[in-house]
Amino acid sequence: MTTICRWFVAAAAVLVLVAGCDSGPKFKSTDITGAPYGKTLELADAQGRVRHLEDFRGKLVVLFFGFTRCPDVCPTTLAEIAAAVKTLGPDAERVQVLFVTLDPERDTEKALAAYVSAFDPRFIALRGDQAATQRVAKEFKIYYEKRKQGESYTIDHSAQAYVIDAAGRLRLLVRHDRIGQDLAPDLSTLLVERS
C-alpha cells in the first residue's frame, strides 16, 4: 500500500471514529450552546423582587418574551410551554418558566401575575422599565417594536423561546411554531444530561 493510500485509510478511520464518538445530546430545537449572548438578566418579578438568571441555577429555565395583550402568539406559546412542562411529571419541579414583558407601560405587576398564573402557577413574570426592557431584549436578541393600532398600540416581537441549562448556560433556541413538538423532548434530554 502506498503512503498516500495509507494516509487516506488513516484519515477515513479517524473520520469514522470522530463520527462514532459524537455522544453529545441530540436536540429537536436549535442548539446554540456557546452563543455569546443571553448571559444576563435583571428584572423584577410580580412582587417587585429583582431576579437574575443566577437565581435559578440548578433548574432548567425556559425564557419567553411577549406581552399580556398579545392576541395570539403569546397565549398560544405559553399554553404550549405549560403543556410541555406538565408532561415531565415530577421533573417539572426542575424547570422554571420565565415570561418577560415587552410592554411595561401596560403590563403591571398585578396584570402579569394573573396572566402567567392562568397558564401555570409556577411561571414567573418579569418586568422592568423601558431601559431595562431594552437591555434584556438586546441581550437575548429579541426584536420588538410598538405599532399603532387604532387609538392604542400593539407590539410586534420575536417569538422564539430559549432554554437555559441548570448551570446557567444558554443552550437552545425553540421556534414558537415548534414548541408543542420539540420543547418537552428537549427538556427531557437536558434533565437526563443534568442527572
Disulfide bonds with the S-S distance in Angstrom:
none
